[in-house]
């Protein structure tokens, strides 16, 4: 794949074969080399800047607007994801260990500056699930953050799962609380009542998209300044919100 990013580099035959039959590529890139090389392999290439410009609103609207040349309406609200029978079966071993309306937390993200302190998550668990089992979502980079939480009473750890299997589990949670991370977007996409915590990043650009989402922004941009009381209140509020009727 590296040759796609190089100028005037020969494209390997195996790479050419892997693109056979494709009629469209959407390339979120500023690389002229990547766009040009894709154009040699695929009939139509839509190139779109991956970074939303100032004033463009939510990132999802900006990114979806790349499809406007195809006549697609990028403003439509996406419906929640639905699990297949196989995905329901794959989720069952975790759901069988959890009570109805269980609490889910994911303490990680792509940057330490976006993480609410592990101690705050622990206090939240004690407040919202003091005697019940709850779900701890752990990603590959979350070991240090999750190590103390794994030892907390009632923890059921979800690690190494495919995104759709994890989504099928999250769709059954009573409330999910996490940072500005991919897992928070996944929870919202599967219709979970979601509380997303923000510090250095802006929720008006990067908030998860979903019908049952609340965002909290640190008053100082430092995650430690998000109070446990504010997160508890948001979690209780979103957990009692009604699921919209299917359209």
C-alpha positions as CSV (number, residue, x, y, z in Angstrom):
1,X,0.0,0.0,0.0
2,X,2.9,2.4,0.6
3,X,3.4,2.8,-3.2
4,X,0.0,4.6,-3.3
5,X,1.6,7.5,-1.3
6,X,4.7,7.8,-3.5
7,X,5.2,9.9,-6.5
8,X,5.9,8.1,-9.8
9,X,6.4,4.8,-8.0
10,X,5.5,1.5,-9.8
11,X,2.3,0.1,-8.4
12,X,2.6,-3.6,-7.6
13,X,0.6,-6.0,-9.6
14,X,-1.0,-7.5,-6.4
15,X,-2.2,-4.0,-5.5
16,X,-3.6,-3.5,-9.0
17,X,-5.5,-6.8,-8.7
18,X,-6.9,-5.8,-5.3
19,X,-8.6,-2.8,-6.9
20,X,-10.1,-4.6,-9.9
21,X,-13.8,-4.2,-10.2
22,X,-14.0,-1.0,-8.1
23,X,-15.7,1.9,-9.8
24,X,-15.5,4.6,-7.0
25,X,-13.0,5.6,-4.3
26,X,-13.7,8.3,-1.7
27,X,-10.2,9.6,-0.5
28,X,-10.1,11.7,2.6
29,X,-6.6,13.0,2.0
30,X,-4.5,16.0,1.2
31,X,-2.0,13.9,-0.7
32,X,-1.9,14.6,-4.4
33,X,0.2,11.4,-4.8
34,X,-2.5,9.3,-3.2
35,X,-5.3,10.9,-5.2
36,X,-3.3,10.5,-8.5
37,X,-2.4,6.9,-7.9
38,X,-5.9,6.0,-7.0
39,X,-7.0,7.6,-10.2
40,X,-4.8,5.2,-12.2
41,X,-6.6,2.2,-10.6
42,X,-10.2,3.3,-10.1
43,X,-12.5,5.1,-12.6
44,X,-13.9,7.7,-10.3
45,X,-12.1,9.2,-7.3
46,X,-13.7,11.8,-4.9
47,X,-11.0,13.6,-3.0
48,X,-12.1,15.4,0.3
49,X,-10.1,17.2,2.9
50,X,-10.3,15.1,6.1
51,X,-10.0,18.1,8.4
52,X,-13.3,20.1,8.8
53,X,-12.6,23.8,8.1
54,X,-13.5,26.4,10.7
55,X,-17.2,27.1,10.8
56,X,-18.2,24.0,8.9
57,X,-20.1,22.5,11.8
58,X,-20.0,18.9,12.9
59,X,-17.3,16.7,11.4
60,X,-19.8,14.1,10.3
61,X,-21.6,16.6,8.1
62,X,-18.3,17.8,6.6
63,X,-17.1,14.2,5.9
64,X,-20.5,13.1,4.5
65,X,-20.5,16.0,2.1
66,X,-17.9,14.2,0.1
67,X,-20.7,12.1,-1.3
68,X,-22.7,15.1,-2.6
69,X,-21.4,14.7,-6.2
70,X,-23.2,11.3,-6.2
71,X,-26.5,12.9,-5.4
72,X,-26.7,11.5,-1.9
73,X,-28.3,13.4,1.0
74,X,-25.6,13.9,3.6
75,X,-28.0,15.6,6.0
76,X,-30.1,12.5,6.7
77,X,-29.9,11.1,10.2
78,X,-28.4,7.6,10.2
79,X,-30.6,4.9,11.8
80,X,-29.2,2.9,14.7
81,X,-27.2,-0.2,13.8
82,X,-29.0,-3.5,14.1
83,X,-27.3,-6.8,15.1
84,X,-27.6,-9.9,13.0
85,X,-28.5,-13.2,14.6
86,X,-24.9,-14.2,14.6
87,X,-23.8,-11.0,16.3
88,X,-26.5,-11.5,18.9
89,X,-25.1,-14.9,19.6
90,X,-21.5,-13.6,19.8
91,X,-22.7,-10.9,22.3
92,X,-24.5,-13.4,24.5
93,X,-21.6,-14.6,26.7
94,X,-21.1,-11.0,27.9
95,X,-24.8,-10.1,28.2
96,X,-25.5,-13.2,30.2
97,X,-23.1,-11.9,32.9
98,X,-24.7,-8.5,33.1
99,X,-28.0,-7.3,34.6
100,X,-30.7,-5.4,32.6
101,X,-29.8,-1.8,32.1
102,X,-26.2,-2.3,33.0
103,X,-23.6,0.5,33.2
104,X,-20.8,0.6,30.6
105,X,-17.6,2.6,30.7
106,X,-14.6,3.0,28.4
107,X,-11.8,4.9,30.1
108,X,-9.5,5.3,27.1
109,X,-9.2,7.3,23.9
110,X,-6.6,8.2,21.3
111,X,-4.8,10.7,23.5
112,X,-4.0,10.9,27.3
113,X,-5.2,14.5,27.3
114,X,-8.7,13.4,26.4
115,X,-9.0,10.8,29.2
116,X,-11.1,11.5,32.4
117,X,-9.0,10.2,35.3
118,X,-9.4,6.5,36.1
119,X,-10.2,7.4,39.7
120,X,-13.2,9.4,38.6
121,X,-14.5,6.5,36.5
122,X,-14.1,4.3,39.6
123,X,-16.1,6.7,41.7
124,X,-18.8,6.8,39.0
125,X,-19.1,3.0,39.1
126,X,-19.4,3.1,42.8
127,X,-22.2,5.7,42.6
128,X,-24.2,4.2,39.7
129,X,-23.5,0.4,40.1
130,X,-22.5,-0.1,43.7
131,X,-23.7,-3.8,43.9
132,X,-24.3,-4.7,40.3
133,X,-22.1,-6.1,37.5
134,X,-21.0,-3.5,34.9
135,X,-19.1,-3.6,31.6
136,X,-15.6,-2.3,31.2
137,X,-14.6,-1.8,27.6
138,X,-10.9,-2.1,27.1
139,X,-9.0,-1.3,23.9
140,X,-5.4,-2.3,23.0
141,X,-3.9,0.9,24.4
142,X,-6.0,1.0,27.6
143,X,-4.1,-1.4,29.8
144,X,-2.7,1.2,32.2
145,X,-6.1,3.0,32.5
146,X,-8.1,-0.2,32.9
147,X,-5.8,-2.1,35.3
148,X,-7.3,-0.6,38.5
149,X,-10.8,-0.7,37.1
150,X,-10.5,-4.4,36.3
151,X,-10.2,-5.1,40.0
152,X,-13.3,-3.2,40.9
153,X,-16.2,-5.2,42.1
154,X,-18.6,-6.4,39.4
155,X,-16.3,-5.6,36.4
156,X,-17.1,-7.6,33.3
157,X,-14.3,-6.9,30.8
158,X,-14.9,-6.6,27.0
159,X,-11.6,-6.7,25.2
160,X,-10.6,-7.9,21.8
161,X,-14.1,-7.9,20.3
162,X,-15.0,-7.0,16.8
163,X,-16.7,-3.6,16.4
164,X,-20.0,-5.1,15.5
165,X,-20.0,-7.6,18.4
166,X,-19.1,-4.9,20.8
167,X,-21.8,-2.7,19.2
168,X,-24.4,-5.4,19.8
169,X,-23.4,-5.5,23.5
170,X,-23.5,-1.7,23.8
171,X,-27.0,-1.6,22.2
172,X,-28.3,-3.3,25.4
173,X,-26.6,-1.0,28.0
174,X,-28.6,1.2,30.3
175,X,-26.0,4.0,29.9
176,X,-22.5,4.3,28.4
177,X,-20.0,6.8,29.7
178,X,-16.7,7.4,27.8
179,X,-14.3,10.0,26.5
180,X,-14.0,11.5,23.0
181,X,-13.1,8.1,21.4
182,X,-14.1,5.7,18.7
183,X,-16.0,3.5,21.3
184,X,-18.2,6.4,22.2
185,X,-19.1,6.9,18.6
186,X,-19.8,3.2,18.3
187,X,-22.1,3.3,21.4
188,X,-24.1,6.2,19.9
189,X,-24.3,4.5,16.5
190,X,-25.9,1.4,18.1
191,X,-28.5,3.5,19.9
192,X,-27.0,3.3,23.4
193,X,-27.8,6.1,25.9
194,X,-24.3,7.8,25.7
195,X,-22.5,10.3,27.8
196,X,-19.4,11.6,26.0
197,X,-16.8,13.5,28.0
198,X,-14.8,16.3,26.3
199,X,-11.8,18.4,27.4
200,X,-9.3,19.7,24.8
201,X,-11.6,18.8,21.8
202,X,-14.8,20.4,20.8
203,X,-18.1,18.5,21.1
204,X,-19.8,20.7,18.5
205,X,-17.4,19.2,15.9
206,X,-16.6,15.8,17.3
207,X,-19.6,14.7,19.4
208,X,-20.9,11.1,18.8
209,X,-23.9,11.1,16.4
210,X,-27.0,9.5,17.9
211,X,-30.5,10.1,19.2
212,X,-29.6,9.5,22.8
213,X,-26.3,11.4,23.3
214,X,-25.3,13.9,26.0
215,X,-21.9,15.6,25.9
216,X,-20.1,17.3,28.8
217,X,-17.2,19.8,28.2
218,X,-14.6,20.5,30.9
219,X,-14.8,24.2,31.9
220,X,-11.0,24.4,31.7
221,X,-10.3,21.9,28.8
222,X,-8.6,19.7,31.4
223,X,-10.4,16.4,31.9
224,X,-9.7,16.4,35.7
225,X,-12.0,19.4,36.0
226,X,-15.1,17.5,34.9
227,X,-16.9,16.8,38.1
228,X,-18.2,13.4,39.0
229,X,-21.5,15.0,40.0
230,X,-22.0,16.5,36.6
231,X,-21.3,13.2,34.9
232,X,-23.6,11.3,37.2
233,X,-26.4,13.8,36.5
234,X,-25.9,13.4,32.7
235,X,-25.8,9.6,33.0
236,X,-29.1,9.5,34.9
237,X,-30.7,12.0,32.5
238,X,-29.8,10.1,29.3
239,X,-30.6,6.7,30.8
240,X,-34.2,7.7,31.2
241,X,-34.6,9.3,27.8
242,X,-36.9,7.5,25.5
243,X,-35.8,5.6,22.4
244,X,-37.2,7.3,19.3
245,X,-39.9,5.4,17.3
246,X,-38.5,3.7,14.2
247,X,-39.1,5.7,11.0
